[in-house]
Amino acid sequence: MPQFDASTIINLRDLGGVALAGNSAVRPGLLLRSGPLDRHDPAADPAVAALGIRTVVDLRGEHERRERPDRLPKGARLIVADVMADGAAPGGEPVPASLDSILGSPAVAEQRLGGGKAEKLMADSYRAFVTSDAACRAYGRLLTTLAEPDCGPLLFHCTAGKDRTGWAATVLLLLLGADEATAEAEYLAVAPAVRAAFAPVVDRFTAAGGDPALPEALFGVRPAYLAAALEELRRTHGSVEGYVRVGLGVPDAAVNRIRDRYVA
């Protein structure tokens, strides 16, 4: 699927072209994912302008939106779908909102994240994507927006474009007919872009004597994290169909419109 390495939007990817069941594929140019849009320059980014993005769905929390507000592509509307609203993440404060304070001190980081705590925090966060009320509202909002007749090409994003965004992409691909191996491959494909985006943070942390394994656990794109969410989905709803229709409350008519619109 197309990537846009020269774009001012970090980690921008088009899900178009991902293989689906029945020799079909995701229709190109309609489902886009990325990291934050705070560095986007609409006047100097013809690649994004050519996409004609009509809707941007921001999956980030209030703190993240306030600190790094989106710069929208020209003509796009913004929809906020906060996955971690109301302390939905395990332990209360969402991980992205507290990274600066945690990684600012190797000692604090070791206390908060060492000994496997970082990996557990991430896996628990992925499970919460499936079960928390805020996450269900947010992902349900994304899907019902995709079913609206005037949503146009839609871009969804979070801070890194890997966790909240990665789960959204996984759900969409499975709903459209991709198998789990294909969905996982798309999830893992963002790893180089994420690694490059967070390299300065990791370098500062390790230069101060921090254990590089700690930021790697937070910023890494790991199959085990996605597997935790998929396991929770099967445990609570049995299938992606049950999760979308019951857990997220997306009506059958909306699911049918999504499939009709985004499958080539």
C-alpha positions in Angstrom: 0.0 0.0 0.0 1.2 3.6 -0.6 3.4 5.3 1.9 4.2 9.0 1.9 7.7 9.3 3.2 8.2 12.9 2.1 4.9 14.1 3.7 4.8 16.5 6.6 2.5 14.0 8.3 4.5 11.4 10.2 3.9 7.7 9.5 1.2 8.4 6.9 0.0 5.2 5.2 -2.9 4.3 2.9 -4.6 1.0 3.7 -5.6 0.7 0.1 -4.3 -2.5 -1.6 -4.3 -4.6 1.5 -5.5 -8.1 0.5 -8.9 -9.3 1.5 -10.9 -12.5 1.2 -12.2 -13.5 -2.2 -9.3 -12.0 -4.2 -10.5 -8.5 -3.3 -8.5 -5.6 -1.6 -9.1 -2.4 0.3 -10.1 0.4 -2.1 -7.2 2.8 -2.3 -7.2 6.5 -1.3 -10.1 6.2 1.2 -8.6 4.8 4.5 -5.5 6.5 5.7 -3.6 6.2 9.0 -0.9 8.3 10.5 0.9 9.8 13.5 0.1 13.3 14.7 -0.7 16.2 12.3 0.9 19.0 14.3 3.8 19.3 11.8 1.6 19.2 8.8 1.9 22.2 6.5 -1.1 22.2 4.2 0.5 24.9 2.0 3.7 22.9 1.4 2.4 19.4 1.2 1.0 18.6 -2.3 1.1 14.9 -1.7 -1.4 15.2 1.1 -3.5 17.8 -0.7 -3.9 15.5 -3.6 -5.5 12.9 -1.3 -8.5 15.1 -0.8 -8.9 14.1 2.8 -12.4 15.1 4.0 -12.4 13.8 7.5 -9.8 13.5 10.2 -10.5 11.3 13.3 -8.2 12.1 16.2 -7.9 9.2 18.7 -5.7 11.1 21.1 -6.5 12.4 24.6 -7.2 16.0 25.7 -3.6 16.5 27.0 -2.1 15.3 23.7 -4.5 17.4 21.6 -3.8 20.5 23.7 0.0 20.0 23.5 0.2 19.2 19.8 -3.0 20.4 18.1 -3.7 19.0 14.6 -3.1 21.1 11.5 -5.8 19.8 9.2 -5.5 19.3 5.5 -7.4 22.0 3.6 -11.2 21.3 3.6 -11.1 18.5 6.2 -13.3 18.4 9.3 -12.1 17.1 12.6 -13.8 14.5 14.8 -12.4 13.7 18.2 -12.7 10.1 19.3 -10.7 9.9 22.5 -9.8 6.2 23.1 -8.4 6.9 26.6 -10.9 9.4 27.9 -11.8 9.4 31.6 -8.6 7.5 32.5 -9.5 4.5 30.4 -5.9 3.3 30.3 -4.8 0.9 33.0 -3.5 2.8 36.0 -5.4 6.0 35.0 -3.2 8.3 33.1 -2.7 7.4 29.4 0.8 6.4 28.6 1.5 9.1 26.0 0.5 11.9 28.4 3.1 10.8 31.0 6.0 9.7 28.8 7.9 13.0 29.2 7.8 12.8 33.0 8.7 9.1 33.1 11.5 9.1 30.6 12.9 12.4 31.9 14.5 10.4 34.7 16.1 7.0 34.3 15.5 6.2 38.0 11.8 7.0 37.7 11.6 5.1 34.5 13.2 2.0 36.1 10.8 2.3 39.1 7.7 2.7 37.0 8.5 0.5 34.0 11.3 -1.9 34.9 11.1 -5.6 35.6 8.5 -6.2 32.8 6.1 -3.5 34.0 6.4 -1.6 30.6 5.4 -4.7 28.6 2.5 -5.5 31.0 1.3 -1.9 30.8 1.3 -2.0 27.0 -0.5 -5.4 26.9 -3.1 -4.2 29.4 -3.6 -1.0 27.4 -4.3 -3.1 24.3 -6.8 -5.2 26.2 -8.5 -1.9 27.3 -8.9 -0.9 23.7 -11.4 -3.7 23.5 -13.1 -3.5 26.9 -13.1 0.1 28.2 -16.2 2.2 27.7 -14.2 5.2 26.3 -12.4 3.0 23.7 -15.6 1.4 22.6 -17.2 4.8 22.1 -14.2 6.1 20.2 -13.8 3.1 17.9 -17.6 3.0 17.4 -17.5 6.7 16.4 -14.7 6.0 13.9 -16.7 3.2 12.2 -20.0 5.0 12.1 -18.2 8.0 10.6 -16.8 5.8 7.9 -20.3 4.8 7.1 -21.5 8.3 6.6 -22.2 9.2 3.0 -20.1 12.4 3.0 -17.1 11.3 5.0 -14.9 11.2 1.9 -11.3 10.0 2.2 -10.7 9.6 6.0 -7.5 9.8 8.0 -7.4 8.4 11.6 -4.4 8.9 13.9 -3.0 9.1 17.4 0.4 10.3 18.7 2.7 7.5 17.4 0.3 6.0 14.9 1.0 2.5 16.2 -1.2 1.6 19.2 -4.6 3.2 19.1 -4.3 3.7 15.4 -2.8 0.2 14.9 -5.8 -1.3 16.7 -8.2 0.8 14.6 -6.5 -0.4 11.4 -6.6 -4.0 12.6 -10.3 -3.9 13.3 -11.1 -2.3 10.0 -9.0 -4.8 8.0 -10.6 -7.8 9.8 -14.1 -6.3 9.3 -13.4 -5.9 5.6 -12.2 -9.5 5.2 -8.5 -9.6 5.8 -7.1 -12.5 7.7 -5.2 -12.0 11.0 -1.8 -12.6 9.4 -2.5 -9.8 6.9 -3.8 -7.4 9.6 -0.7 -8.2 11.8 1.6 -7.5 8.8 0.1 -4.0 8.4 0.3 -3.4 12.2 4.1 -4.3 12.2 4.8 -2.4 9.0 4.9 1.0 10.8 7.8 0.0 13.1 10.6 1.8 11.1 8.6 5.1 11.0 7.8 4.9 14.7 11.4 4.1 15.6 12.7 7.1 13.6 10.0 9.4 15.1 11.0 8.6 18.7 14.7 8.2 18.2 15.5 11.6 19.8 13.6 10.7 22.9 15.3 7.3 23.2 18.7 8.8 22.6 18.3 11.4 25.3 17.1 8.7 27.7 19.9 6.4 27.0 22.5 9.2 27.1 21.3 9.9 30.6 22.0 6.3 31.6 18.6 4.9 31.0 18.0 1.3 30.0 17.1 1.2 26.3 14.8 -1.7 26.8 12.3 0.5 28.6 11.5 3.0 25.8 11.7 0.1 23.3 8.9 -1.6 25.2 6.8 1.5 25.0 7.7 2.6 21.4 8.1 -0.9 20.0 5.5 -2.4 17.6 5.2 -5.9 19.0 3.1 -8.8 17.9 2.4 -9.7 21.6 0.6 -6.4 22.1 -1.7 -6.9 19.2 -2.2 -10.5 20.3 -3.4 -9.3 23.7 -6.1 -7.2 22.1 -7.2 -10.0 19.7 -7.3 -12.5 22.6 -9.5 -10.0 24.6 -11.7 -9.6 21.5 -12.3 -13.3 21.2 -12.8 -13.7 24.9 -15.4 -11.0 25.2 -17.2 -11.1 21.8 -16.1 -14.2 20.0 -15.3 -12.5 16.7 -14.7 -9.2 15.1 -18.4 -9.2 14.0 -19.5 -9.5 17.6 -17.1 -6.9 18.8 -18.1 -4.3 16.2 -21.8 -4.9 16.3 -22.3 -5.5 20.0 -19.1 -4.0 21.7 -18.9 -0.9 19.6 -22.7 -0.7 18.9 -22.2 -0.3 15.1 -25.5 -1.1 13.3 -25.7 -3.7 10.6 -26.6 -1.1 8.0 -23.4 0.8 8.8 -21.3 -2.3 8.6 -22.7 -3.2 5.2 -22.1 0.4 3.9 -18.5 0.2 5.2 -17.9 -3.1 3.3 -19.6 -1.8 0.1 -17.6 1.4 0.1 -14.1 0.3 1.1 -13.7 -3.1 -0.6 -12.5 -2.9 -4.2 
